[in-house]
Amino acid sequence: MSLPRVRLESSIPEGDSAWILDPEESHHLVTVRRCREGDLFEGLLPGRKLLMRLELAPGFSKGIVLRETPEERKGKVWLLAGLLKGEAFDRLLAQTVEVGVSVIVPLTCSRSVASITPERIPPRMKRWERIVMEATKQCGRAHSPEIREPLPVSSVPSLGLPSHRFVAATGSAPLVLASKVQDEVAVAVGPEGDWTAEELEILGKEGFQRVSLGPNVMRSPTAAVVAVAVFSMMMTGLSDD
């Protein structure tokens, strides 16, 4: 879906990355088009097209502010996450969105405390999509990550994952940050009860390299956040000296 477009020539620049729209244009966006704070726009200037996010000035005394939003990096982090019980998976979703996840695939694992029946998938997906969208707005990301329907570990071969693949597993070699992943990566994090030997075998046959995220035992939501954050930094260069 294409974004709304706004011409910025008649707007008032505020700093290096924001423009204040005139009252008439502000009224049109809020009252007529029913735009809300946090909505994305394309700001058009001669020879330039900027990705902008709408902010409401207090009391509309200064109109609406459109603030430039940096384009997101091209690299993607896929997270294959063992299904967790209740609010634990909700926290995993929100926090991995904040640290840069691109695609989330819930996995039904043998040792998952949580289970989900087919008839419960549609309402659960609506809940998860809402959590992802709210987290996207809260952290100021330009695009909302994709969340897939839950599937068993045996269906992982059908996903079409990127070639760089890792699985967090206890007793594995530490993750080495020396070689930076440039494009896309998939990382799998197990449920509360960890992976079974059979699940690790399936992932291993699909090219997943076993890695450790550190010497301490982490809860599954924490491990997922750490894994996504580490690989996001590897692709953006923040882990370089």
N, C-alpha and C positions, 0 to 999 in steps of 0.2 A: 504494500500500500504506500502510495507516494505521500510525502509530507506537505503540509500547507506552506505556501511561499509568501514572503513579505518583502517588499522593496524597502531598502534602508536609507535611500538618499535623503529623504526628508526627516529622518530621525536624528536625535541628538546623541552624538557619541559620549559615552561615559567611561573613561579609562581606555584600555587597549582592547577590551573584549566584550563590551556591552553597549547597547543602543537603547535610548528611551524613545518609545513611540509617541506620536502626538495623541492628544486626547480623543480625537475622532477615530483614529485607527484603533486605539485601545478599546474604545467603546464597541467598535464593530467586532473585535476579536472575542471579547468577553460576553457581550449581550447577544449579538447576532449569531456568532459561530460557536458560542458556549465553550470557549477554550478554557482550560484550567492551568493552574500553576504546575510546572513540571512538563507540560506538553512540549513536543519538539517541532521546530519549524526550519525551513530553509530561508536564510537571510540573503537577499540578492543585492550585490553592489556591482558597479561596472567591472566586468572581467573577473568577478569573484562570486563564489557561492559558499556560504558558511552554514554549518550546522548549529542551530541556536536552541536554547531552552527558555521557556517563558517564566518570568518572575513577576509577581504582583508587587508594585510599590505600595507602601503603607497609605491607605486611604485613597489610593489612585491619584494623590495630589501631583505625582510626577508621571502618571500614566503607567504603561507597562514596560518592563525592561526585558529585552531579549539578550541573553548572555551566550557568547560563543561557547560551544561544547567541543572539546577535542575529539577528533575521530578516534575510534578504538583501534588498538593494534590489530594487525592482520592475523597473528597467531591465535589458535584456538586451543582451549583446554577442555577435553572431554572428561567428565567424571562419571565413572561407573560405581554407584554407591549401594552397598547392601542396605536393604530396607530396614528402617529402625522404627521403634515403637513410639507412637504419639508425637509429642512436641519435640523429641530429639531430632526427628527427620525434618520438621519444620525449621528448626534452628540451623540444621545442616544446609538446607536450601538457601535461607536468607544470608547466611554468613559466607557461603561459597560464591554467591552472586557478588557480594561486596568485594571479594578478593580476585574476581576475574573469570569465573567459570563461564564457558560458552554453551556447552551441552551437558545436561544431566540425565543419566539413565539409571533409574532405580532398579536394583536387582533383587529378586526373591531368592534368598539363599537357604541352605539347609539349616543353618544355625540362627537364622533371623528370629528374634522374639516376635516381631510383628508378622502378620499374614494379611493377605488381601484377596477377597473373592472377586470373580469377574464382575458381579453386579455392583461392587463397591468402587470399581476403578473410575467410572465417569465422575461421581461426586468428589472423589479424592483428587482427581486431576484438576478439577475446578479450584479446589482449595490450594493445591500446589501452585497452579498458574497464578493465582491471586497473590500468594506469598512472594513468588519470583518477581511479579510486576511491582509490588510495593517495595521490595528490596532494591529493584532497579532504579526506581524514582528516588529512594532515600539516599543512595550512594552516588547519584548523578550520572549513571551510565547512559550512553546514547541509545543502546539497543538492549532489549530484554533477552536473556539467555533462553535457550530451548529446553523444555523438559519433556522427556519421552514417557510413554506408558511403561509400567513395570514389566519386566520379563525375567525368566529364569537364566541362570548362568549358562545353561546349555544352549541358549539362543544368541549368545555373544558373537559367534561366528557370522551371524547374518547382519551385523550392524554396519559394516563398511567403515571400520575405524581407521584413524591415521596410522602410519607405519611405526611411529614411536609409541611404544606401549609399556606401561609399568604397572605392577601390582604391589601394594604395600602388604608385607607379610612379616610376621614375627620371625626372628632368627635369620633374617636375610642380610646381605651385604649392605652397608650404608649407601645411600644415594649420593653419587658423585656429581658435583656441579661444574666440573671442568669443561665438559662439552655442552655448549648451549644449544637447546632445541630451537630451531628457527621458525617453524611453521605451525604444525599441529601436534598434539600429544594426547594420549589417552592414559588415564590413571585410574586404577580400580582400588577401592577401599572396602573392606569387608564389614559385616554386621557386628553386633555386640559379641557374638560367640566366635568371631573370626571365620576364616575360610576352612572348609574341609579339604582333605587331601585330594578328593575327586575334583573339587572346584578349581584348586590350584593347578591340577593336571590339565583341565580344559583350557584355562587361561594360558598356561605354558605352551600348549600346542598352538595357540593363536598368537604367539610371539610376545607375550607379556613377560617382561623381565622382573624378577622378584627384587624388591628393594626395601630397606628399612628407612623410616623417617626420623630416626633418632634413638637414643638409648632408653628413653622413658616409655612406659606403657601409656598410650593415649586412649581416650574414649573415641568411639568411631566418628562422631561429629567433629571432634578436634582434629583427628587424623585427616579427615576429608578437607578441612579448611587449610591445614598445613600443606597438604599435597598440592592443592590448587594454587595456593600462594607461591610455593616454591617454583612450580613450573611456569606460572605467570611471570615471575621475576626472571627466570631463565630466558624467556622469549623477549622480554622488554629490555634486557641488558642490565637490570638493577643488581644482579648478582655479581657483576664484573668488579674487579678491584679498581 
